[in-house]
């Protein structure tokens, strides 16, 4: 016997009994035929019971069950906190409301308690991430603004896997956190690898190769995560939602994802920023060996590049094209595009 049928039978029996008693009362009051009145209201009560019982028993229970199964643990805990908060507010208002004239004094305390409970459950459930983020900020103290994430794991996005430098970085020991690759990021890599565009297909396959090596060679644990956030339409949006829910950082090279995550309050680790920070700094007056590979924009200028890709413009260096010569750094500039040096040959022919 199903639970729905059992509740229908119980409801039918109870409502039939109430209908019969009501029929006797009506018959005595209006001097009607007691047997006919009792039978009529018994049938009416039974019909009401078998029809309405599921809507006040099993149907709400099934709705609540689905909501619980579809919600994550943080949302459930936040909803419980909202329920407690709403009941406390309702309890505080119960005494003032009980001083109102009847019938308001009889019903308003219960109505307001249920109303506030419902209101705060909804508010706390909708603002779950912000509430838990606030609790985490308090627990970490004043240093939370510097690195406002948990130290246990880092989410990797598609661009940083295709880039490949995460493989070398994971083997140095500088990254201590577990590297987590969401399943939807892997699906995007596979989609790129199946692209009809040759360059895009090569990038996708390279990313899958990096991922395979990362799982085998990384000094830190690498985990494939199968959680699929309910919010977000694109891979980037889902990644930001997942990082926000867990309170962890995202590692990426994607400028747009970087800015989107920052707006959402998600901490971002950008390998390009790390690479910029680790570039060697040569001070004016230092001499370095540089291979001049091309002409500069101005007459007589030569251009070479350091091993990290930094451009060096050499005055009077055009005549040394395709040669490696010592040059003396005269100055350098920093811009949003990176770093660039200016130098002069350290000897005269």
C-alpha positions as a Python dict, from the first residue, in 0.01 Angstrom:
ca = {
    (1, 'X'): (0, 0, 0),
    (2, 'X'): (138, 339, -98),
    (3, 'X'): (173, 621, 152),
    (4, 'X'): (-65, 835, -53),
    (5, 'X'): (-339, 567, -42),
    (6, 'X'): (-287, 512, 331),
    (7, 'X'): (-334, 882, 406),
    (8, 'X'): (-643, 890, 179),
    (9, 'X'): (-801, 606, 379),
    (10, 'X'): (-717, 769, 711),
    (11, 'X'): (-850, 1106, 592),
    (12, 'X'): (-1164, 945, 452),
    (13, 'X'): (-1236, 770, 782),
    (14, 'X'): (-1176, 1078, 994),
    (15, 'X'): (-1378, 1311, 772),
    (16, 'X'): (-1661, 1055, 744),
    (17, 'X'): (-1679, 1037, 1125),
    (18, 'X'): (-1680, 1415, 1156),
    (19, 'X'): (-1944, 1437, 884),
    (20, 'X'): (-2166, 1186, 1066),
    (21, 'X'): (-2139, 1380, 1395),
    (22, 'X'): (-2214, 1703, 1213),
    (23, 'X'): (-2516, 1536, 1049),
    (24, 'X'): (-2655, 1430, 1392),
    (25, 'X'): (-2607, 1784, 1524),
    (26, 'X'): (-2784, 1935, 1221),
    (27, 'X'): (-3069, 1684, 1250),
    (28, 'X'): (-3123, 1763, 1619),
    (29, 'X'): (-3105, 2137, 1558),
    (30, 'X'): (-3336, 2149, 1257),
    (31, 'X'): (-3558, 1851, 1356),
    (32, 'X'): (-3461, 1654, 1045),
    (33, 'X'): (-3452, 1280, 988),
    (34, 'X'): (-3147, 1173, 1190),
    (35, 'X'): (-3059, 865, 983),
    (36, 'X'): (-3083, 1046, 650),
    (37, 'X'): (-2891, 1351, 773),
    (38, 'X'): (-2617, 1136, 929),
    (39, 'X'): (-2578, 927, 614),
    (40, 'X'): (-2573, 1233, 387),
    (41, 'X'): (-2302, 1417, 585),
    (42, 'X'): (-2106, 1093, 632),
    (43, 'X'): (-2085, 1051, 253),
    (44, 'X'): (-1996, 1420, 209),
    (45, 'X'): (-1722, 1396, 473),
    (46, 'X'): (-1580, 1082, 314),
    (47, 'X'): (-1564, 1250, -28),
    (48, 'X'): (-1394, 1556, 117),
    (49, 'X'): (-1147, 1334, 303),
    (50, 'X'): (-1049, 1119, 4),
    (51, 'X'): (-1009, 1428, -216),
    (52, 'X'): (-831, 1677, 9),
    (53, 'X'): (-615, 1454, 230),
    (54, 'X'): (-321, 1425, -17),
    (55, 'X'): (-311, 1804, -60),
    (56, 'X'): (-258, 1857, 312),
    (57, 'X'): (-34, 1552, 379),
    (58, 'X'): (166, 1373, 109),
    (59, 'X'): (179, 1649, -155),
    (60, 'X'): (340, 1911, 76),
    (61, 'X'): (570, 1640, 213),
    (62, 'X'): (684, 1547, -138),
    (63, 'X'): (743, 1913, -223),
    (64, 'X'): (953, 1959, 90),
    (65, 'X'): (1144, 1639, 15),
    (66, 'X'): (1228, 1751, -339),
    (67, 'X'): (1339, 2092, -210),
    (68, 'X'): (1567, 1927, 47),
    (69, 'X'): (1721, 1689, -209),
    (70, 'X'): (1780, 1971, -459),
    (71, 'X'): (1941, 2203, -203),
    (72, 'X'): (2304, 2190, -90),
    (73, 'X'): (2401, 2160, 275),
    (74, 'X'): (2483, 2530, 311),
    (75, 'X'): (2139, 2633, 183),
    (76, 'X'): (1964, 2391, 421),
    (77, 'X'): (2166, 2515, 718),
    (78, 'X'): (2100, 2876, 621),
    (79, 'X'): (1727, 2803, 589),
    (80, 'X'): (1725, 2648, 937),
    (81, 'X'): (1894, 2958, 1075),
    (82, 'X'): (1630, 3170, 903),
    (83, 'X'): (1353, 2955, 1055),
    (84, 'X'): (1495, 2997, 1405),
    (85, 'X'): (1541, 3371, 1353),
    (86, 'X'): (1185, 3410, 1222),
    (87, 'X'): (1036, 3216, 1513),
    (88, 'X'): (1234, 3424, 1762),
    (89, 'X'): (1102, 3747, 1607),
    (90, 'X'): (750, 3603, 1604),
    (91, 'X'): (788, 3500, 1969),
    (92, 'X'): (900, 3850, 2067),
    (93, 'X'): (589, 3995, 1904),
    (94, 'X'): (352, 3735, 2053),
    (95, 'X'): (295, 3918, 2383),
    (96, 'X'): (220, 4264, 2233),
    (97, 'X'): (-14, 4103, 1981),
    (98, 'X'): (-194, 3909, 2256),
    (99, 'X'): (-297, 4242, 2413),
    (100, 'X'): (-507, 4330, 2109),
    (101, 'X'): (-887, 4288, 2128),
    (102, 'X'): (-1033, 3951, 2035),
    (103, 'X'): (-1035, 3782, 1788),
    (104, 'X'): (-706, 3945, 1683),
    (105, 'X'): (-541, 3846, 2012),
    (106, 'X'): (-629, 3482, 1947),
    (107, 'X'): (-500, 3452, 1590),
    (108, 'X'): (-240, 3725, 1526),
    (109, 'X'): (46, 3572, 1735),
    (110, 'X'): (30, 3243, 1542),
    (111, 'X'): (-18, 3417, 1204),
    (112, 'X'): (277, 3651, 1260),
    (113, 'X'): (501, 3367, 1384),
    (114, 'X'): (432, 3161, 1071),
    (115, 'X'): (469, 3467, 848),
    (116, 'X'): (804, 3573, 994),
    (117, 'X'): (932, 3215, 982),
    (118, 'X'): (845, 3190, 613),
    (119, 'X'): (992, 3534, 539),
    (120, 'X'): (1329, 3471, 705),
    (121, 'X'): (1363, 3119, 564),
    (122, 'X'): (1329, 3272, 216),
    (123, 'X'): (1573, 3556, 289),
    (124, 'X'): (1839, 3331, 440),
    (125, 'X'): (1806, 3073, 160),
    (126, 'X'): (1844, 3336, -113),
    (127, 'X'): (2146, 3499, 54),
    (128, 'X'): (2322, 3177, 156),
    (129, 'X'): (2655, 3259, -12),
    (130, 'X'): (2675, 3608, 135),
    (131, 'X'): (2585, 3484, 485),
    (132, 'X'): (2847, 3210, 484),
    (133, 'X'): (3100, 3445, 327),
    (134, 'X'): (3038, 3687, 614),
    (135, 'X'): (3085, 3411, 872),
    (136, 'X'): (3409, 3303, 703),
    (137, 'X'): (3537, 3661, 699),
    (138, 'X'): (3472, 3695, 1072),
    (139, 'X'): (3639, 3361, 1144),
    (140, 'X'): (3952, 3456, 950),
    (141, 'X'): (3987, 3796, 1114),
    (142, 'X'): (4137, 4110, 970),
    (143, 'X'): (4363, 3931, 719),
    (144, 'X'): (4068, 3796, 518),
    (145, 'X'): (4082, 4083, 269),
    (146, 'X'): (4429, 3976, 162),
    (147, 'X'): (4339, 3618, 75),
    (148, 'X'): (3965, 3570, 127),
    (149, 'X'): (3944, 3199, 39),
    (150, 'X'): (3987, 2863, 199),
    (151, 'X'): (4336, 2725, 175),
    (152, 'X'): (4231, 2370, 82),
    (153, 'X'): (4178, 2378, -295),
    (154, 'X'): (4200, 2582, -616),
    (155, 'X'): (3964, 2554, -913),
    (156, 'X'): (4131, 2545, -1255),
    (157, 'X'): (3964, 2691, -1561),
    (158, 'X'): (4004, 2592, -1926),
    (159, 'X'): (4254, 2864, -2020),
    (160, 'X'): (4503, 2782, -1748),
    (161, 'X'): (4503, 2412, -1843),
    (162, 'X'): (4556, 2487, -2213),
    (163, 'X'): (4832, 2734, -2119),
    (164, 'X'): (5027, 2443, -1968),
    (165, 'X'): (5239, 2634, -1717),
    (166, 'X'): (5029, 2496, -1431),
    (167, 'X'): (5200, 2161, -1497),
    (168, 'X'): (5543, 2306, -1425),
    (169, 'X'): (5410, 2509, -1135),
    (170, 'X'): (5254, 2202, -973),
    (171, 'X'): (5593, 2029, -977),
    (172, 'X'): (5781, 2308, -798),
    (173, 'X'): (5615, 2277, -458),
    (174, 'X'): (5505, 2643, -450),
    (175, 'X'): (5140, 2538, -487),
    (176, 'X'): (5027, 2357, -172),
    (177, 'X'): (4651, 2346, -235),
    (178, 'X'): (4464, 2064, -402),
    (179, 'X'): (4396, 2137, -770),
    (180, 'X'): (4030, 2077, -862),
    (181, 'X'): (3909, 2050, -1222),
    (182, 'X'): (3528, 2063, -1253),
    (183, 'X'): (3374, 1813, -1491),
    (184, 'X'): (3215, 2090, -1698),
    (185, 'X'): (3564, 2234, -1763),
    (186, 'X'): (3676, 1895, -1897),
    (187, 'X'): (3367, 1885, -2119),
    (188, 'X'): (3464, 2223, -2261),
    (189, 'X'): (3819, 2097, -2329),
    (190, 'X'): (3674, 1796, -2511),
    (191, 'X'): (3445, 2025, -2711),
    (192, 'X'): (3743, 2240, -2812),
    (193, 'X'): (3943, 1929, -2905),
    (194, 'X'): (3660, 1820, -3138),
    (195, 'X'): (3643, 2159, -3311),
    (196, 'X'): (3661, 2178, -3691),
    (197, 'X'): (3909, 2467, -3660),
    (198, 'X'): (4262, 2325, -3672),
    (199, 'X'): (4421, 2570, -3427),
    (200, 'X'): (4133, 2542, -3182),
    (201, 'X'): (4144, 2162, -3206),
    (202, 'X'): (4519, 2160, -3133),
    (203, 'X'): (4468, 2381, -2829),
    (204, 'X'): (4198, 2150, -2694),
    (205, 'X'): (4410, 1839, -2742),
    (206, 'X'): (4707, 2011, -2580),
    (207, 'X'): (4486, 2096, -2282),
    (208, 'X'): (4376, 1733, -2247),
    (209, 'X'): (4741, 1622, -2262),
    (210, 'X'): (4833, 1874, -1991),
    (211, 'X'): (4544, 1750, -1777),
    (212, 'X'): (4657, 1389, -1815),
    (213, 'X'): (5016, 1475, -1718),
    (214, 'X'): (4895, 1693, -1432),
    (215, 'X'): (4711, 1399, -1275),
    (216, 'X'): (5023, 1181, -1305),
    (217, 'X'): (5307, 1420, -1226),
    (218, 'X'): (5172, 1688, -991),
    (219, 'X'): (5320, 1705, -642),
    (220, 'X'): (4981, 1813, -505),
    (221, 'X'): (4655, 1618, -528),
    (222, 'X'): (4453, 1667, -847),
    (223, 'X'): (4080, 1596, -829),
    (224, 'X'): (3802, 1582, -1088),
    (225, 'X'): (3488, 1734, -937),
    (226, 'X'): (3145, 1628, -1068),
    (227, 'X'): (2935, 1894, -896),
    (228, 'X'): (2722, 2094, -1138),
    (229, 'X'): (2603, 2432, -1002),
    (230, 'X'): (2236, 2503, -1060),
    (231, 'X'): (2310, 2866, -1145),
    (232, 'X'): (2504, 2992, -1446),
    (233, 'X'): (2469, 2923, -1818),
    (234, 'X'): (2831, 2933, -1937),
    (235, 'X'): (3135, 2747, -1808),
    (236, 'X'): (3281, 3070, -1666),
    (237, 'X'): (2957, 3152, -1482),
    (238, 'X'): (2935, 2802, -1334),
    (239, 'X'): (3301, 2821, -1228),
    (240, 'X'): (3244, 3151, -1047),
    (241, 'X'): (2930, 3016, -876),
    (242, 'X'): (3110, 2700, -765),
    (243, 'X'): (3409, 2896, -631),
    (244, 'X'): (3177, 3135, -448),
    (245, 'X'): (2978, 2851, -290),
    (246, 'X'): (3293, 2677, -167),
    (247, 'X'): (3488, 2989, -76),
    (248, 'X'): (3789, 2888, -288),
    (249, 'X'): (4006, 3060, -550),
    (250, 'X'): (4004, 3026, -928),
    (251, 'X'): (4328, 2997, -1125),
    (252, 'X'): (4293, 3141, -1474),
    (253, 'X'): (4458, 3335, -1756),
    (254, 'X'): (4125, 3461, -1892),
    (255, 'X'): (4093, 3840, -1852),
    (256, 'X'): (3712, 3840, -1871),
    (257, 'X'): (3677, 3559, -1619),
    (258, 'X'): (3925, 3740, -1395),
    (259, 'X'): (3714, 4056, -1389),
    (260, 'X'): (3383, 3869, -1354),
    (261, 'X'): (3515, 3670, -1058),
    (262, 'X'): (3647, 3984, -888),
    (263, 'X'): (3305, 4151, -922),
    (264, 'X'): (3144, 3845, -759),
    (265, 'X'): (3397, 3857, -473),
    (266, 'X'): (3584, 3545, -583),
    (267, 'X'): (3962, 3547, -537),
    (268, 'X'): (4159, 3490, -858),
    (269, 'X'): (4511, 3354, -910),
    (270, 'X'): (4638, 3466, -1250),
    (271, 'X'): (4946, 3288, -1383),
    (272, 'X'): (5018, 3584, -1612),
    (273, 'X'): (5040, 3811, -1306),
    (274, 'X'): (5274, 3559, -1143),
    (275, 'X'): (5490, 3549, -1455),
    (276, 'X'): (5508, 3928, -1462),
    (277, 'X'): (5605, 3942, -1096),
    (278, 'X'): (5887, 3691, -1148),
    (279, 'X'): (6042, 3858, -1450),
    (280, 'X'): (6403, 3960, -1379),
    (281, 'X'): (6463, 4330, -1326),
    (282, 'X'): (6776, 4480, -1475),
    (283, 'X'): (6879, 4815, -1334),
    (284, 'X'): (7023, 5097, -1545),
    (285, 'X'): (7394, 5041, -1592),
    (286, 'X'): (7379, 4660, -1591),
    (287, 'X'): (7527, 4478, -1890),
    (288, 'X'): (7348, 4178, -2043),
    (289, 'X'): (7407, 3966, -2352),
    (290, 'X'): (7128, 4014, -2604),
    (291, 'X'): (7055, 3866, -2945),
    (292, 'X'): (6938, 4141, -3184),
    (293, 'X'): (6674, 3986, -3406),
    (294, 'X'): (6507, 4276, -3587),
    (295, 'X'): (6508, 4648, -3658),
    (296, 'X'): (6329, 4894, -3433),
    (297, 'X'): (6074, 5160, -3522),
    (298, 'X'): (6333, 5437, -3518),
    (299, 'X'): (6632, 5453, -3747),
    (300, 'X'): (6938, 5265, -3619),
    (301, 'X'): (6739, 5089, -3344),
    (302, 'X'): (6766, 4716, -3293),
    (303, 'X'): (6526, 4495, -3100),
    (304, 'X'): (6593, 4183, -2897),
    (305, 'X'): (6403, 3980, -2638),
    (306, 'X'): (6493, 3838, -2302),
    (307, 'X'): (6428, 3472, -2232),
    (308, 'X'): (6093, 3559, -2068),
    (309, 'X'): (5979, 3756, -2375),
    (310, 'X'): (6051, 4106, -2247),
    (311, 'X'): (6137, 4346, -2531),
    (312, 'X'): (6471, 4531, -2528),
    (313, 'X'): (6515, 4828, -2764),
    (314, 'X'): (6883, 4891, -2836),
    (315, 'X'): (6985, 5235, -2960),
    (316, 'X'): (7239, 5209, -3241),
    (317, 'X'): (7174, 4836, -3241),
    (318, 'X'): (7055, 4795, -3597),
    (319, 'X'): (7405, 4717, -3723),
    (320, 'X'): (7424, 4421, -3482),
    (321, 'X'): (7119, 4247, -3624),
    (322, 'X'): (7142, 3864, -3607),
    (323, 'X'): (7428, 3893, -3359),
    (324, 'X'): (7451, 3843, -2983),
    (325, 'X'): (7619, 4143, -2824),
    (326, 'X'): (7662, 4289, -2476),
    (327, 'X'): (7430, 4584, -2413),
    (328, 'X'): (7406, 4824, -2121),
    (329, 'X'): (7057, 4895, -1980),
    (330, 'X'): (6980, 5267, -1979),
    (331, 'X'): (6620, 5266, -1855),
    (332, 'X'): (6302, 5058, -1839),
    (333, 'X'): (5931, 5131, -1838),
    (334, 'X'): (5632, 4950, -1688),
    (335, 'X'): (5286, 4959, -1846),
    (336, 'X'): (4968, 4755, -1856),
    (337, 'X'): (5118, 4569, -2152),
    (338, 'X'): (5420, 4464, -1946),
    (339, 'X'): (5783, 4570, -1912),
    (340, 'X'): (6022, 4708, -2174),
    (341, 'X'): (6393, 4793, -2155),
    (342, 'X'): (6604, 5044, -2343),
    (343, 'X'): (6976, 4983, -2384),
    (344, 'X'): (7289, 5076, -2577),
    (345, 'X'): (7575, 4857, -2706),
    (346, 'X'): (7836, 4810, -2438),
    (347, 'X'): (8120, 4838, -2689),
    (348, 'X'): (8197, 5024, -3009),
    (349, 'X'): (8316, 4853, -3328),
}
